[in-house]
Amino acid sequence: NYGESNNYRGRHSYSMSNSSDKSKQLRLVQVFLSMVPENLLDGAFYLGLFKFSLTTKDIDFLSPNKYKSPEYYLEVGKRKIKNVPVSKLSYDIIKAALQSDTNNIYSFIDEESPIREKLWKVMDDDIADIIINDTPSKLSELPSKFHTKSRLISALEAGKSRDAKEICGKFDINQFDDEICRAIVRRNDYSCPKFARHIW
């Protein structure tokens, strides 16, 4: 399995039984690396590999562990957050990965995702807003301190394709004030929740 970082044994040790075009291309990259002067093979050089159409697993194989810096994992995360070891995750990596078009929000917040616990630990208002703007229906799954009135209204206004009950169904509707209820009514959902009597 050439995708795992602990399989790196130097630029000249690469061998594969798989004769696919992909593996041939990767061999050519290794041949190229073998001709680059040692003094040029630094962290900046390996970060430059992200500019090419190599997968994160390919880059992981080609890059020596000593050059896998926070900046390296930031680039990995922007491409595919699941390929960043949980121990290497940081606020900056998670935030950048959330803002990347190549990652799915469910990779972060699914109950079985190993990233979820780390996400909860580093989450702030900026990260919460990124999640809600992308997937409004996930508001109720965020830690309760992020269940603010303004965020709920934003989720209702952003999540037009979602049923209102899917966004606010886990909240106590009896605690909603006029402003929140108006945001729900403006959506014109066929399944508008039943509000407390005082709202009407």
C-alpha positions in Angstrom: 0.0 0.0 0.0 2.0 3.0 -1.2 -0.5 5.5 0.2 0.6 5.2 3.8 3.3 7.6 5.1 5.2 4.9 7.0 6.0 3.1 3.8 8.4 5.8 2.7 12.0 4.4 2.5 13.8 6.8 0.2 13.5 8.1 -3.3 15.2 5.0 -4.9 13.3 2.2 -3.1 9.9 2.4 -4.8 8.5 -0.8 -6.2 5.0 -1.9 -7.0 3.4 -5.1 -8.4 0.6 -3.0 -9.8 1.4 -2.0 -13.4 -1.4 0.5 -13.9 -0.9 3.8 -15.7 -1.2 5.5 -12.3 1.7 3.6 -10.8 3.8 4.2 -13.9 3.2 7.9 -13.6 4.3 7.8 -10.0 7.5 5.9 -10.9 8.3 8.7 -13.4 7.8 11.2 -10.6 10.3 9.3 -8.5 12.8 9.1 -11.3 12.4 12.9 -11.6 13.0 13.3 -7.9 16.1 11.2 -8.0 17.6 13.7 -10.5 16.9 16.8 -8.3 19.9 18.0 -6.3 19.6 17.1 -2.6 19.9 20.7 -1.5 16.7 21.5 -3.4 14.7 18.8 -1.8 13.4 20.7 1.1 10.0 21.3 2.7 9.1 24.0 0.2 9.9 21.6 -2.7 7.5 19.0 -1.4 4.8 21.5 -0.7 5.1 22.4 -4.4 3.9 18.9 -5.3 0.4 20.0 -4.3 0.4 22.2 -7.4 0.3 19.1 -9.6 -2.4 16.6 -10.2 -1.0 14.1 -7.7 -3.4 12.6 -5.1 -2.7 13.3 -1.4 -1.7 9.6 -1.0 0.8 10.0 -3.9 2.3 13.1 -2.3 2.3 11.3 1.1 4.3 8.5 -0.3 6.8 10.8 -2.1 7.4 13.2 0.8 9.8 12.3 3.6 8.2 12.4 7.1 10.6 15.2 8.2 9.0 17.6 5.8 5.4 16.8 6.8 5.0 20.1 8.6 1.7 21.8 9.7 1.8 23.6 6.4 2.0 20.3 4.6 -1.0 18.9 6.5 -2.9 22.1 5.8 -2.5 21.4 2.0 -3.6 17.8 2.6 -6.6 18.9 4.5 -7.7 21.4 1.8 -7.7 18.5 -0.6 -9.0 15.7 1.6 -9.4 16.1 5.3 -9.8 12.4 5.9 -6.2 11.9 4.9 -4.9 14.1 7.7 -4.0 12.0 10.8 -6.3 13.1 13.7 -3.2 13.8 15.8 -2.1 16.4 13.2 -5.5 18.3 13.0 -5.5 21.9 14.2 -7.9 24.8 14.1 -6.3 26.2 11.0 -6.3 22.9 9.1 -10.0 22.2 10.0 -11.1 25.7 9.1 -9.3 25.7 5.8 -10.6 22.2 5.0 -14.2 23.3 5.8 -13.8 26.2 3.3 -12.5 23.9 0.6 -14.8 22.7 -2.2 -13.2 19.3 -2.2 -14.3 18.3 1.2 -17.8 17.1 2.2 -19.2 18.6 5.4 -20.3 15.1 6.5 -16.7 14.1 6.7 -16.4 16.4 9.7 -19.6 15.9 11.6 -20.9 12.4 11.1 -21.1 10.6 14.4 -18.6 7.9 13.2 -16.2 10.5 11.9 -12.9 10.5 13.8 -12.6 14.2 13.0 -15.8 15.1 14.9 -14.4 15.1 18.4 -11.4 17.3 17.3 -13.9 19.6 15.5 -15.9 20.2 18.7 -12.7 21.0 20.6 -11.5 23.7 18.3 -14.9 25.1 17.1 -15.5 28.8 17.4 -18.2 31.1 15.9 -16.3 31.3 12.6 -16.3 27.6 12.1 -19.9 27.2 13.3 -21.0 29.8 10.7 -19.1 28.0 7.9 -20.9 24.8 8.8 -24.3 26.4 9.0 -23.9 28.3 5.7 -22.9 25.1 4.0 -25.4 22.7 5.7 -28.1 24.6 7.7 -29.8 21.4 8.9 -26.7 20.6 11.0 -27.2 23.5 13.4 -28.9 21.3 16.0 -25.9 18.9 16.0 -23.4 21.6 17.0 -22.5 22.1 20.7 -25.4 23.9 22.4 -23.4 27.1 23.0 -23.6 27.7 19.2 -27.4 27.5 19.2 -27.9 31.2 19.1 -30.9 33.1 17.8 -29.1 34.8 15.0 -27.5 31.5 13.9 -30.9 29.8 13.9 -32.4 32.6 11.8 -29.4 32.5 9.4 -29.9 28.7 9.1 -33.6 29.1 8.3 -32.8 31.7 5.6 -29.9 29.8 4.1 -31.6 26.4 4.1 -34.4 27.1 1.7 -34.1 23.6 0.2 -34.6 22.0 3.7 -37.8 21.6 5.6 -38.1 24.0 8.5 -38.6 21.1 10.9 -35.4 19.6 9.8 -33.5 22.8 10.9 -35.4 23.7 14.1 -37.2 20.5 15.0 -34.8 19.6 17.8 -35.3 23.0 19.5 -38.1 24.0 21.9 -40.5 25.8 19.6 -42.3 27.2 22.7 -39.2 29.3 23.3 -39.2 30.9 19.9 -39.9 34.6 19.8 -41.7 36.6 17.1 -38.5 37.2 15.0 -37.7 33.5 14.8 -41.3 32.6 13.9 -41.4 35.2 11.2 -38.3 33.7 9.7 -40.0 30.3 9.6 -43.2 31.7 8.1 -41.3 33.6 5.4 -40.1 30.2 4.1 -43.7 29.3 3.2 -43.1 25.7 4.1 -46.0 23.3 3.8 -45.1 21.8 7.2 -44.8 25.0 9.2 -44.5 23.9 12.9 -47.3 24.7 15.3 -46.3 27.8 17.3 -47.1 28.6 20.9 -50.5 30.4 21.3 -48.9 33.7 22.3 -47.1 34.0 19.0 -50.5 34.5 17.2 
